């Protein structure tokens, strides 16, 4: 596969040849206008010792919030996300001028002039102490202090640094300077070595395409066989239904109980925090540490169905040793339509400020003066090329975020990752890891291989952890290291034993801990059969190693490279006309994306519908008169058209679901809207056009948006985004969004089968049409 071009490969596989006959024009030019540097921020010559605010006054006579945001954005290292917001520097000269203006600016002045004000900004201000030591400092003084003073001195000023101040500080530092700070500021979790100097922990990420608890638990055994996994056992669920999440939480917690580790490492299912709270009511004590993605503004958090009050209330209910696990990531805000005109670094820093405020509340509420675990994972690279495209930008982002987290007093880890539609290869990811690790983040993700079998992206494997520990001398939490010795994957001298990399050996230890008296050979045979089942479900387990203990077993290495190549083919495959014609009553429309490249690199173009697409939808709407159906089906190619076009994927799900919905009494549109270059929000746009004008504003109307998932798992999965809302909601532009949408993901003939997915979808739709 390495010796054939992508075009030749696609031709060979019969995946090219799509025509545009069926598609209406999108009403825009046939080639995307790439970002021109002239469209960025340009700063003319500045005066010596001039600050941001004196510069603005000189060139504009009065304060200009837009220019203020542009200068701060221009001070950033270049990233595509800032360019999309129109606040990236036009060239290096402008970037250096912006940094010089910021260098000369007083910290107090930055605190006086907010780039954006909302309740989260107010919360951060209220939880940042009054400036004492830094009251008269300029940013250059802060930079010199942080670079030259030891940790204990830096920690004396950290409480009086606002999130915006910390965000501005990292803009002024080189990568080497960021690493220098990372090597001397540490915020370890209580009663552990996690987050301490010289330690690198791991969140085991045992994801399953079908939420199969056997897949999940055996990935934990697999991790521990490599002496990896001391922070949290954290599963990303396919389904966020309470029953499903409860089942996984129970399985993870019971595994910890068997090994008597529940007071050493927590479990977690990364569903919405509301769901975790419901599970805790059903199964008290089983939910471990609670998870939630956080944003840096009120409006962006609304996309996550979050508010400050909701998070504060949840934090108050955390009584044990494990409190909150947050995830963030540069670019998440603007890609959700909440960029608010200011740059990604400041957005990210405010997320840490929000978490710092929640942690302060948590500590204040504790009567016993205990310090429960609170930590944050920066998921840099997961969103895609619209945030940044290159390996160098990924490194920069990870270093910035690590230092911002540490200066907020937080224990911060990284998901050094990339999506398959970024221009970052498997080898590039290793390069990134080696350039980031000197900054000593608290932890990384850990999977059997670099390829996540459910989320379909590249991240860090168990083998990566072994390699990093060998290269940089990092250790894992002492309590877990003792456990690894106890189960004999590590010897008393700290070296791997013959059982290293053998998940069945860990399973054998698990069986012994449960009191299983069966012969070892019988348990091993059972373990081999289990691994075979798991592999057949598309979840590769690592077993053994290559020439060095930090290398994957060669055959598994080949499999991962095949998945990478398959993902690239899937990503660039167009949905063909022949396939669209095979869909009953297809109504083809197209978004504002001009071609596949435009769609992949500029996601916002795939969220909006062109004029002719809207006309086709209005014609469909008018044909309903005053009797619109309850549910409209929408089918989009997404990032993997093959997920829909493969035999046994779309049609069994579509036909069975429509039939069963009608049997239940729902009215379902006969026509199927088919979107070329369609993102999830393109479905909401369809719903607004189809339902927004009806007179009865209280009746619920819904869409089932079927869309190809990110490639990378080899399953060619698709998802169904399910939204039901009153007409009143559909009538408001942009009101219906991800926060009121549920999803069934991982659907394919080899993962969550169309038959099982149909039943899950029916269950969710019944609830959506009843509750809303």
C-alpha positions, 0 to 999 in steps of 0.5 A: 500500500505504501508504494501506490499513490492515493489516486491510483489506490482509489481507482484500483478500489473503484472509489472514484468517478463521482459526478455532480449530476444529482447535486444542485449548485451550492451558489458559490465559486468552484474553488475555495479561496485559501487564507491570504496573509493580507487578510490577517492582522497587520501592525505598523511600526511601533514606538519604543516602550509602547504598550498595547493601550498606548498604541491603540490610543495613538492609532485610533484616538480611543480604545478599540476592543476589536483592535485589542483582540487583534493585537493579542491574537497576533501575538500568538504563534500561528494556528489556523484557528486564529486565522479563521477568526481573523486575528492571526498576524499577517507575518512574523514582523507583525507577530513580533510587534504584537509581542513587544506591545504586550511585553510593555503592557502592565498586568494591571491594565490587562486586568482592567480591560477584558477582551470579553466579559461574561459570568465566567470571566467574573467568576475568574476575577472573583477567585483571583486574589488582589495583586500584591507582589505583581501590582506594578509589573509589566508583562516583561517583569512577569516573564523574567520572574517566572523564568528566573525564580524557583518554584516556591517563589512562582507559587507565591504569585500564582493566586494573583494571576488572572487567566488572561494574564497567564494566557498572555504570558505564554504568548511571549515565551519560546518553546524552550522557555515554556519547557523551562517553566514546565520543568519547575512548576508542579501541582501533584494530586494529594496522597500521590506522586501524580503530577510530581516532578519526574513522574508521568502517569497514564489515563487508561482509555479502554474504549469499545465500539460497542460499549462491550465491558469485556473489551473495556476490562481486558484493555485495563488488564492489557495496560497493567501488563505493561505497567501502565495506568495509574491515574484513572480508568476512563472510558469514552462511552458510545452510548450516554444512556444511564443504563449503559453508563451504569453497566460500564461504571460497575464493571470498572469499579468491580475490577478495582475492588477485586485488586483492592485498588479503589483507594489508589486509582478511580474509574470514570465513564466520560459521559455528561456529568448529569448522566454520571450523577444519575448513575451515582444515585442508582449505584452509590459509590461506583462512579469514581471521579466525575468527568466533564468537558469545559469551555471558557465562556458561558455561551460555549458551555451552553453547547455542552449543556452546562452552566456555572451553577450546574457545575458548582452544584455537582462539585458540592456533591463530590464527597470522596477522594475523587472529585472532578476530571475536566477536558479542554482543548484549543479550538473547541470554542470557535468550532462550536460557533462561540469564538467571541472574537478573541484567540484560542490561547485566551479561551483555553486559559479561561477554561483553566480559570473556570476549573481553578474556581471550581476547585477552590469552591470544592476545597472551601466546602470540605469540612475535613480539609481534605484535598480531593483529586481534580485534574484536567486533560488538554485534548490538543489535536482532536478537533482537526485541521481547522484548529491547526494542521502541522506537527509543529503547531501541535507541539506549540499548543501542548506546551502552551496548555501545559504551562497555563494549566500548571500556572493555574495551580492545576494538575494537567495532562495531555492527549497528544493526538491528531485526527486522521484528517490532519496532516500528522502521521504516526511517525510525526506523532512520535516526533511531537511526543519527544518534543513535548515530554521535557515539559513534564505534563502530569499524564498522557492517554494510554491505549493498546495502540496509537489508534483509538478503536472507537473515537478513530484518532491517533494518540499515545499507546502503552508502548509509547509510555514504556518508551517515554519512561525509558528515554526520559526517566519518568516514573509512575505513581509509587502506589501503582508501581508497587501493585505492578510488582505485586502482580509480577509484571515488574520485578523487585529491581524495577525491571520487566519480568517474563509476564510483561506485556501478557494481559492473560497473566493479569487476567490470571492474577484477577482470577486468583484475587477473586478466589478462582481455583481453576488450573492456570492452563485452563484460565490461560486457554479461556484468556486466549479465547477472550482475546480472539473474541475481542480482536474480532470485534475490532479492538486490538489488544497489545501482547508482547513486544518487538525487538525492544520492550517499547516496540509493538509486536510487528504484526500488530504494528502492520495492522495499525499502519493498515488502519491508518492507510484505510482511514486516509482512503476513507477520508478522501472518498466521495459519495457516488451518484450511483449510491445516492440513486440507490437510496429510496426517494433521495433528495440530494442537496449540497452544503457550501463546501466546494469540494472534498478538500474544502470540506475537510479543511474548512468544516464551517463550509459543511455546516451551511446550506447553499441557496439552491439547497434551501430552495429544494428544502422549501419545496419539500416543506411546502408539499407537506402543507400544514401536516409536517411529518414527525421525523425527517431522515437526513443522510450525510457523507460526513468524514467517511462516505464509505461508512454509508456505502458499504454493504449492510450498513445504511440500508438495513438501519434506514429501512428497519428504523423507518418501519418500526417508527411507523409501527409506533405511530410516528409519521415519517417523511417519505423522502430522504434528504441526502447531503454532500459534504454535510456536517452535523449542523447541516442537519439542524439547518435542514430542521429549521427550514423544514419545521421553523415556519409552522403555526403550532409552535408547541408540537415536537418535530425531529430529525434523524441525521445519519452521518459517516464518522471519522475514519480510523477504526477499520469498521467504517462506522456511521452515527445517527444524531437524534434531535426532537424539539418544539417548532418554537425552537426550530424557528429560532436560528441556531437555537437547536444545537448539540446540547439538545441532541443525542447520538447513537454512534459506532454503527456498522455490520462489524460494530454496533449492528444496524439491528441493535442500533435501531433499538437504541435509536427507538428508545432514545427517540421515544424519550426525546418526543416525550420529555421535550 
